[in-house]
Amino acid sequence: MSNKIKKLAVLTSGGDSPGMNAAIRSVVRTCSYHNIQCLGVFRGYEGLIDGDFEELTARSVKGIINKGGTFLKSARSNRFRTEEGRKEAYQKLLDVEADGLVVIGGDGSFTGAMIFNQEFGFPVMGIPGTIDNDIYGTTHTLGFDTALNTVVDAIDKIRDTASSHNRLFFIEVMGRDVGHIALNTGIAGGAEEILIPEENLGLDRLVESLNKSRKSGKSSSIVVVAEGDKIGKNIFELKDYVDQNMEGYDVRVSVLGHMQRGGAPSCFDRVLASRMGVKAVESLLKGETNYMVGLLNGKMELTPIEKAIKGKTKINLELLRVSDIMST
């Protein structure tokens, strides 16, 4: 390992996700293991500009591996979008003699880290923390697995009511640009239809499919909808269309919203966060910079941040086929 780095800073930025605390813990304890100091930056890039730092030790992060959210807090920073703001942040890091920065967040956070590195040559390393699983260069982002479990639990509960009242439920899950959450939870929850941005089912085909399900003997139905689905302007428009074109169903809508981002991280996310934190710190110690840590083929790998931002994740075509067969 390199002896050049004596002190690292770590921050969380953008939307929170389960596993962020576990990742912070891993970064701090890996620093402790290698006898280097670690500074926690509160409130993301805003705190970086304000110099809101606190030294963290192995004991500072005890009892947080099972906690949702991020104890370092998170905030979006308009000031960091400006050259002046980034220059202030850089000076604050120099003032505390920090030698590198670990950023835990999504594509917006990584864009800021990449620009910061390009402008000042300051070593940065990214850890992908977002429930949408929409970052290129990793099969799983922190919080994705936990969000799936949260959504499936909600679908199971809603299905009890749907079955009891012969109801059709549209359940909206997060996924503005990608349908990973919807596709996986739709299959796991036994949904009759899954609507995702990548596949335009169409309103007429949706009604046709639901009618087919009812004729086959189904007295209730669940339709999982990614928030970025393009069939209707929103999930309530879908409900109105089905109300007008189908009889015999009491149609209801359930928007799960931010409950998907909260809660204790799953075992998978805790282990993933621990592995990512170790890889991030040790990569910086080896002189690597401007990379994102990711899980690929079961191993921790590095992807250039620019590629992670610009690359597109692909929907699993096998899961799409499985979904079609399971909805028969």
DRENVEXKE-421897 format. One record per residue (C-alpha): z, x, y; residue in one letter. Coordinates in steps of 0.05 Angstrom, whole numbers, plus 5000, padded with zeros to 4 digits. Layout:
N
[pt [Z; X; Y]; A]
...
//
This chain:
328
[pt [5000; 5000; 5000]; M]
[pt [4987; 5021; 5072]; S]
[pt [5045; 5047; 5114]; N]
[pt [5011; 5027; 5179]; K]
[pt [5039; 4956; 5181]; I]
[pt [5113; 4952; 5197]; K]
[pt [5118; 4881; 5222]; K]
[pt [5080; 4816; 5208]; L]
[pt [5080; 4748; 5242]; A]
[pt [5068; 4682; 5207]; V]
[pt [5052; 4614; 5236]; L]
[pt [5031; 4544; 5214]; T]
[pt [4977; 4508; 5253]; S]
[pt [4940; 4441; 5253]; G]
[pt [4960; 4383; 5208]; G]
[pt [5020; 4396; 5163]; D]
[pt [5013; 4395; 5087]; S]
[pt [5062; 4399; 5029]; P]
[pt [5070; 4471; 5008]; G]
[pt [5069; 4502; 5078]; M]
[pt [5144; 4518; 5074]; N]
[pt [5134; 4548; 5005]; A]
[pt [5079; 4592; 5034]; A]
[pt [5122; 4614; 5092]; I]
[pt [5177; 4632; 5042]; R]
[pt [5129; 4672; 5001]; S]
[pt [5103; 4711; 5062]; V]
[pt [5174; 4727; 5085]; V]
[pt [5199; 4749; 5017]; R]
[pt [5137; 4791; 5003]; T]
[pt [5150; 4826; 5070]; C]
[pt [5222; 4837; 5049]; S]
[pt [5199; 4864; 4982]; Y]
[pt [5155; 4916; 5017]; H]
[pt [5209; 4932; 5069]; N]
[pt [5171; 4906; 5129]; I]
[pt [5196; 4858; 5182]; Q]
[pt [5171; 4787; 5187]; C]
[pt [5170; 4744; 5250]; L]
[pt [5165; 4668; 5246]; G]
[pt [5123; 4638; 5302]; V]
[pt [5145; 4568; 5321]; F]
[pt [5095; 4513; 5342]; R]
[pt [5032; 4549; 5319]; G]
[pt [4987; 4581; 5371]; Y]
[pt [5026; 4547; 5427]; E]
[pt [5088; 4585; 5405]; G]
[pt [5047; 4649; 5398]; L]
[pt [5026; 4644; 5472]; I]
[pt [5098; 4628; 5493]; D]
[pt [5128; 4684; 5450]; G]
[pt [5170; 4635; 5410]; D]
[pt [5187; 4684; 5354]; F]
[pt [5246; 4691; 5307]; E]
[pt [5258; 4746; 5257]; E]
[pt [5259; 4718; 5186]; L]
[pt [5293; 4749; 5126]; T]
[pt [5294; 4732; 5052]; A]
[pt [5357; 4691; 5065]; R]
[pt [5326; 4655; 5125]; S]
[pt [5278; 4618; 5079]; V]
[pt [5326; 4597; 5024]; K]
[pt [5323; 4524; 5003]; G]
[pt [5256; 4508; 5034]; I]
[pt [5208; 4515; 4974]; I]
[pt [5218; 4442; 4958]; N]
[pt [5213; 4416; 5029]; K]
[pt [5151; 4381; 5057]; G]
[pt [5123; 4395; 5126]; G]
[pt [5136; 4462; 5160]; T]
[pt [5202; 4486; 5189]; F]
[pt [5162; 4530; 5237]; L]
[pt [5132; 4466; 5265]; K]
[pt [5059; 4457; 5281]; S]
[pt [5020; 4440; 5343]; A]
[pt [4949; 4439; 5368]; R]
[pt [4938; 4487; 5426]; S]
[pt [4886; 4475; 5480]; N]
[pt [4910; 4539; 5514]; R]
[pt [4891; 4581; 5454]; F]
[pt [4820; 4554; 5460]; R]
[pt [4814; 4594; 5524]; T]
[pt [4804; 4669; 5531]; E]
[pt [4863; 4673; 5578]; E]
[pt [4908; 4638; 5528]; G]
[pt [4888; 4684; 5471]; R]
[pt [4899; 4744; 5515]; K]
[pt [4970; 4720; 5529]; E]
[pt [4982; 4711; 5455]; A]
[pt [4956; 4781; 5440]; Y]
[pt [5003; 4811; 5492]; Q]
[pt [5062; 4773; 5463]; K]
[pt [5047; 4803; 5394]; L]
[pt [5042; 4873; 5425]; L]
[pt [5109; 4862; 5461]; D]
[pt [5144; 4851; 5395]; V]
[pt [5105; 4906; 5361]; E]
[pt [5073; 4861; 5308]; A]
[pt [5018; 4892; 5267]; D]
[pt [4987; 4831; 5234]; G]
[pt [4985; 4755; 5232]; L]
[pt [4985; 4706; 5175]; V]
[pt [4957; 4637; 5194]; V]
[pt [4971; 4578; 5149]; I]
[pt [4926; 4519; 5166]; G]
[pt [4856; 4489; 5162]; G]
[pt [4787; 4504; 5190]; D]
[pt [4807; 4495; 5263]; G]
[pt [4865; 4543; 5255]; S]
[pt [4820; 4593; 5220]; F]
[pt [4768; 4588; 5275]; T]
[pt [4821; 4608; 5325]; G]
[pt [4844; 4666; 5280]; A]
[pt [4773; 4691; 5272]; M]
[pt [4758; 4691; 5346]; I]
[pt [4825; 4724; 5360]; F]
[pt [4808; 4779; 5310]; N]
[pt [4739; 4789; 5340]; Q]
[pt [4765; 4794; 5411]; E]
[pt [4824; 4840; 5400]; F]
[pt [4815; 4871; 5331]; G]
[pt [4883; 4844; 5312]; F]
[pt [4891; 4839; 5235]; P]
[pt [4893; 4767; 5211]; V]
[pt [4896; 4733; 5143]; M]
[pt [4889; 4659; 5129]; G]
[pt [4924; 4614; 5078]; I]
[pt [4889; 4546; 5070]; P]
[pt [4938; 4489; 5083]; G]
[pt [4905; 4420; 5085]; T]
[pt [4909; 4361; 5038]; I]
[pt [4834; 4346; 5045]; D]
[pt [4814; 4405; 5002]; N]
[pt [4755; 4416; 5048]; D]
[pt [4758; 4492; 5057]; I]
[pt [4705; 4535; 5024]; Y]
[pt [4729; 4593; 4982]; G]
[pt [4784; 4560; 4942]; T]
[pt [4786; 4506; 4889]; T]
[pt [4852; 4480; 4916]; H]
[pt [4882; 4481; 4985]; T]
[pt [4957; 4476; 4996]; L]
[pt [4980; 4404; 4993]; G]
[pt [4919; 4375; 4958]; F]
[pt [4954; 4367; 4890]; D]
[pt [5016; 4336; 4922]; T]
[pt [4973; 4287; 4962]; A]
[pt [4937; 4266; 4898]; L]
[pt [5004; 4250; 4864]; N]
[pt [5028; 4212; 4925]; T]
[pt [4964; 4170; 4928]; V]
[pt [4964; 4155; 4853]; V]
[pt [5036; 4132; 4857]; D]
[pt [5017; 4084; 4913]; A]
[pt [4956; 4058; 4876]; I]
[pt [4998; 4044; 4814]; D]
[pt [5046; 4002; 4856]; K]
[pt [4991; 3965; 4892]; I]
[pt [4956; 3949; 4825]; R]
[pt [5019; 3912; 4803]; D]
[pt [5011; 3865; 4862]; T]
[pt [4936; 3860; 4854]; A]
[pt [4943; 3839; 4781]; S]
[pt [4997; 3789; 4797]; S]
[pt [4956; 3752; 4849]; H]
[pt [4883; 3762; 4828]; N]
[pt [4873; 3804; 4890]; R]
[pt [4821; 3855; 4910]; L]
[pt [4852; 3914; 4946]; F]
[pt [4815; 3963; 4990]; F]
[pt [4859; 4026; 4993]; I]
[pt [4841; 4077; 5047]; E]
[pt [4859; 4149; 5034]; V]
[pt [4849; 4211; 5077]; M]
[pt [4784; 4248; 5075]; G]
[pt [4745; 4246; 5141]; R]
[pt [4688; 4289; 5117]; D]
[pt [4699; 4297; 5042]; V]
[pt [4718; 4251; 4986]; G]
[pt [4759; 4296; 4941]; H]
[pt [4823; 4256; 4948]; I]
[pt [4788; 4189; 4938]; A]
[pt [4747; 4211; 4878]; L]
[pt [4805; 4243; 4840]; N]
[pt [4856; 4188; 4855]; T]
[pt [4805; 4133; 4843]; G]
[pt [4794; 4158; 4773]; I]
[pt [4868; 4171; 4760]; A]
[pt [4886; 4102; 4787]; G]
[pt [4833; 4064; 4749]; G]
[pt [4795; 4041; 4811]; A]
[pt [4735; 3995; 4800]; E]
[pt [4698; 4030; 4857]; E]
[pt [4706; 4094; 4896]; I]
[pt [4674; 4101; 4964]; L]
[pt [4664; 4171; 4992]; I]
[pt [4624; 4203; 5049]; P]
[pt [4580; 4242; 5000]; E]
[pt [4554; 4179; 4965]; E]
[pt [4529; 4118; 5003]; N]
[pt [4539; 4060; 4955]; L]
[pt [4516; 4007; 5004]; G]
[pt [4549; 3940; 5019]; L]
[pt [4503; 3898; 4974]; D]
[pt [4512; 3944; 4915]; R]
[pt [4587; 3943; 4926]; L]
[pt [4589; 3868; 4922]; V]
[pt [4543; 3869; 4862]; E]
[pt [4589; 3918; 4826]; S]
[pt [4651; 3877; 4842]; L]
[pt [4617; 3813; 4817]; N]
[pt [4598; 3850; 4753]; K]
[pt [4671; 3872; 4743]; S]
[pt [4695; 3800; 4752]; R]
[pt [4644; 3773; 4703]; K]
[pt [4668; 3824; 4652]; S]
[pt [4737; 3793; 4654]; G]
[pt [4773; 3831; 4709]; K]
[pt [4817; 3786; 4750]; S]
[pt [4836; 3838; 4802]; S]
[pt [4804; 3901; 4830]; S]
[pt [4821; 3965; 4866]; I]
[pt [4771; 4000; 4911]; V]
[pt [4791; 4068; 4937]; V]
[pt [4758; 4086; 5003]; V]
[pt [4756; 4155; 5037]; A]
[pt [4768; 4146; 5112]; E]
[pt [4701; 4180; 5125]; G]
[pt [4660; 4133; 5081]; D]
[pt [4597; 4111; 5117]; K]
[pt [4585; 4042; 5085]; I]
[pt [4622; 4005; 5140]; G]
[pt [4648; 4023; 5209]; K]
[pt [4718; 4020; 5179]; N]
[pt [4755; 3992; 5119]; I]
[pt [4768; 3925; 5154]; F]
[pt [4694; 3914; 5163]; E]
[pt [4687; 3924; 5088]; L]
[pt [4740; 3871; 5076]; K]
[pt [4705; 3822; 5122]; D]
[pt [4638; 3832; 5088]; Y]
[pt [4667; 3821; 5019]; V]
[pt [4705; 3760; 5044]; D]
[pt [4640; 3730; 5068]; Q]
[pt [4599; 3748; 5006]; N]
[pt [4647; 3737; 4949]; M]
[pt [4688; 3678; 4927]; E]
[pt [4750; 3676; 4884]; G]
[pt [4784; 3740; 4910]; Y]
[pt [4841; 3746; 4959]; D]
[pt [4820; 3810; 4994]; V]
[pt [4872; 3856; 5023]; R]
[pt [4872; 3924; 5057]; V]
[pt [4923; 3981; 5049]; S]
[pt [4916; 4043; 5093]; V]
[pt [4960; 4097; 5064]; L]
[pt [4955; 4141; 5126]; G]
[pt [5003; 4199; 5139]; H]
[pt [5048; 4185; 5080]; M]
[pt [4997; 4227; 5041]; Q]
[pt [5016; 4289; 5081]; R]
[pt [5091; 4284; 5070]; G]
[pt [5138; 4293; 5012]; G]
[pt [5163; 4350; 4968]; A]
[pt [5106; 4394; 4944]; P]
[pt [5087; 4389; 4870]; S]
[pt [5100; 4446; 4821]; C]
[pt [5027; 4465; 4827]; F]
[pt [5030; 4471; 4902]; D]
[pt [5095; 4510; 4901]; R]
[pt [5066; 4561; 4853]; V]
[pt [5000; 4563; 4891]; L]
[pt [5036; 4575; 4957]; A]
[pt [5077; 4631; 4926]; S]
[pt [5015; 4665; 4899]; R]
[pt [4977; 4657; 4965]; M]
[pt [5034; 4686; 5006]; G]
[pt [5039; 4748; 4963]; V]
[pt [4963; 4758; 4965]; K]
[pt [4960; 4749; 5041]; A]
[pt [5014; 4800; 5057]; V]
[pt [4991; 4852; 5006]; E]
[pt [4919; 4845; 5029]; S]
[pt [4939; 4860; 5101]; L]
[pt [4980; 4920; 5075]; L]
[pt [4917; 4946; 5042]; K]
[pt [4879; 4942; 5108]; G]
[pt [4841; 4878; 5094]; E]
[pt [4831; 4832; 5154]; T]
[pt [4795; 4768; 5176]; N]
[pt [4798; 4739; 5106]; Y]
[pt [4825; 4675; 5075]; M]
[pt [4864; 4676; 5010]; V]
[pt [4838; 4626; 4958]; G]
[pt [4842; 4605; 4886]; L]
[pt [4777; 4618; 4848]; L]
[pt [4770; 4617; 4773]; N]
[pt [4846; 4619; 4767]; G]
[pt [4853; 4683; 4808]; K]
[pt [4872; 4698; 4879]; M]
[pt [4810; 4720; 4916]; E]
[pt [4791; 4736; 4989]; L]
[pt [4736; 4700; 5027]; T]
[pt [4714; 4720; 5097]; P]
[pt [4743; 4670; 5146]; I]
[pt [4675; 4657; 5177]; E]
[pt [4647; 4639; 5109]; K]
[pt [4708; 4595; 5094]; A]
[pt [4696; 4557; 5158]; I]
[pt [4621; 4549; 5154]; K]
[pt [4615; 4539; 5079]; G]
[pt [4613; 4469; 5050]; K]
[pt [4655; 4445; 4992]; T]
[pt [4616; 4405; 4941]; K]
[pt [4637; 4341; 4907]; I]
[pt [4646; 4347; 4832]; N]
[pt [4585; 4313; 4801]; L]
[pt [4619; 4308; 4734]; E]
[pt [4675; 4268; 4765]; L]
[pt [4624; 4221; 4797]; L]
[pt [4594; 4207; 4728]; R]
[pt [4664; 4198; 4698]; V]
[pt [4680; 4149; 4753]; S]
[pt [4617; 4108; 4738]; D]
[pt [4633; 4105; 4664]; I]
[pt [4707; 4089; 4674]; M]
[pt [4691; 4030; 4720]; S]
[pt [4651; 3995; 4665]; T]
//
